[in-house]
Amino acid sequence: MKRILLIAAILCSSLMVLQSCSPKGGAVQSLKKGNVTGNWVLNDITFEGVPQAAVKSLFDEGSYSCFQGSTWSLTNSGNGSYTLLGGGACQAKTQKIYWSVSPADETFQFKKIFEGEKAKNVTSGYRSVLSSTDGNTMVIKSPVEYGSKTAYIVLNFVKAAK
């Protein structure tokens, strides 16, 4: 009797492992970390469901316009940074981040890492919709509340020239 239970437990465990490793269908497969890794330039910012004038800041950094032309370095390890060019009312700066993608949820998330901090100790961050990525272009939609609805700041990236 013990052998039958043991065999049944092993079979159930094997089935769960195989199910969790099986590929999921649809467009989600193209949203993978490998297509996000690299150096990116934020070349265009648009808005869905919210007037441009209503958006005051992006990622708690100041005006969304400060991100125009910013460069994002996203390594395979999850470490990364973004660099704001500065000029006008925008301050030039480089911010270290720790990032990840979740193909199942179609999200791109990151948290800011300041001097002396470790990513595992930072509990707040930003979660956006990873709308599309093909390794050369990437679209990330950052949600904002507008009225009683969720609207989006749409960030359009192109792969940086090597």
C-alpha positions in Angstrom: 0.0 0.0 0.0 2.9 2.4 0.9 4.4 1.7 -2.5 1.2 2.6 -4.4 1.0 5.9 -2.4 4.6 6.7 -3.1 4.2 6.0 -6.8 1.1 8.1 -7.0 2.8 10.9 -5.2 5.8 10.8 -7.6 3.4 10.7 -10.6 1.5 13.7 -9.4 4.6 15.7 -8.7 6.0 14.9 -12.1 2.8 16.0 -13.8 2.8 19.3 -11.9 6.4 20.0 -12.9 5.8 19.1 -16.5 2.6 21.4 -16.6 4.5 24.3 -15.0 7.3 24.0 -17.6 5.0 23.6 -20.6 5.0 26.6 -23.0 2.0 29.0 -22.8 0.3 30.0 -26.1 -0.3 33.3 -27.7 1.6 36.6 -27.8 2.8 36.3 -24.3 5.7 34.1 -25.5 7.2 37.0 -27.4 7.3 39.1 -24.2 10.4 37.6 -22.7 13.3 39.0 -20.8 15.7 38.4 -23.6 13.8 40.9 -25.8 14.0 43.5 -23.0 17.7 43.1 -22.1 20.0 45.7 -23.6 20.4 49.4 -24.1 17.3 51.4 -25.0 16.4 55.0 -25.9 13.0 56.4 -25.0 12.2 58.1 -28.2 8.5 58.9 -27.9 6.0 59.4 -25.1 2.2 59.4 -25.9 -0.9 59.2 -23.7 -4.0 56.9 -23.7 -7.1 58.0 -21.8 -5.5 61.0 -20.2 -4.7 64.5 -21.5 -1.0 65.3 -21.7 -1.5 68.4 -19.5 -2.9 66.3 -16.7 0.3 64.3 -16.3 2.6 66.0 -13.8 5.3 63.4 -13.2 6.6 60.0 -14.3 8.1 57.5 -11.8 8.2 60.2 -9.1 11.0 61.8 -11.0 9.5 65.1 -12.2 7.9 65.9 -15.6 7.5 63.1 -18.0 9.2 65.3 -20.6 12.5 64.8 -18.7 12.4 61.2 -19.8 12.3 62.1 -23.5 15.6 60.8 -25.0 16.6 59.0 -21.8 18.7 55.9 -22.1 17.9 52.7 -20.3 20.5 50.0 -19.7 18.9 46.7 -18.7 21.3 43.8 -18.1 20.3 40.1 -18.0 21.1 40.0 -14.3 18.2 42.4 -13.5 20.5 45.3 -12.7 20.1 48.4 -14.7 19.9 52.2 -14.9 18.3 55.0 -16.7 19.9 58.3 -17.5 18.0 61.5 -17.9 19.7 64.0 -20.3 18.8 67.2 -18.4 18.2 70.6 -19.8 15.5 73.2 -19.2 13.7 72.3 -16.0 15.1 68.8 -16.1 18.1 67.7 -14.0 20.6 65.4 -15.6 21.0 62.2 -13.5 21.6 58.5 -13.7 19.4 56.3 -11.5 20.2 52.7 -10.7 17.3 50.2 -10.9 16.6 46.5 -10.4 14.1 45.3 -13.0 12.2 42.2 -14.1 9.5 41.1 -16.6 6.6 38.8 -16.0 5.5 37.3 -19.4 2.5 35.7 -17.7 1.3 39.1 -16.4 2.7 41.0 -19.3 4.4 43.4 -17.0 7.7 45.3 -16.7 8.6 46.2 -13.1 11.5 48.0 -11.5 12.6 49.6 -8.3 15.0 52.4 -7.7 18.2 51.5 -5.9 19.9 54.3 -4.1 23.5 54.4 -2.7 24.0 51.7 -0.1 20.8 49.9 -0.7 20.3 46.3 -1.8 17.5 45.4 -4.2 16.1 42.7 -1.9 15.6 45.4 0.8 13.6 47.8 -1.4 9.9 47.2 -1.1 8.4 49.8 -3.4 8.7 50.2 -7.1 6.8 50.6 -10.4 4.8 48.1 -12.4 3.9 48.8 -16.0 2.3 46.9 -18.8 4.9 45.5 -21.2 2.7 46.0 -24.3 5.2 44.7 -26.9 8.8 44.0 -27.5 10.6 42.4 -30.4 14.2 43.0 -29.4 14.4 46.2 -31.5 11.4 48.2 -30.3 9.6 48.1 -27.0 6.4 49.7 -25.7 5.7 50.1 -22.0 2.5 51.5 -20.7 2.7 53.2 -17.3 -0.7 53.3 -15.5 -2.0 56.5 -14.0 -5.3 57.2 -12.4 -7.4 59.7 -14.3 -10.9 60.4 -13.0 -12.3 57.0 -12.1 -10.4 55.1 -14.8 -6.9 53.9 -15.4 -5.1 55.7 -18.2 -1.6 55.2 -19.5 1.6 57.0 -20.3 2.9 55.1 -23.3 6.7 54.9 -23.5 8.1 53.9 -26.9 11.7 52.7 -26.9 14.1 51.8 -29.7 17.2 49.7 -29.3 20.3 51.9 -28.9 22.9 51.8 -31.6 26.0 49.8 -30.6 
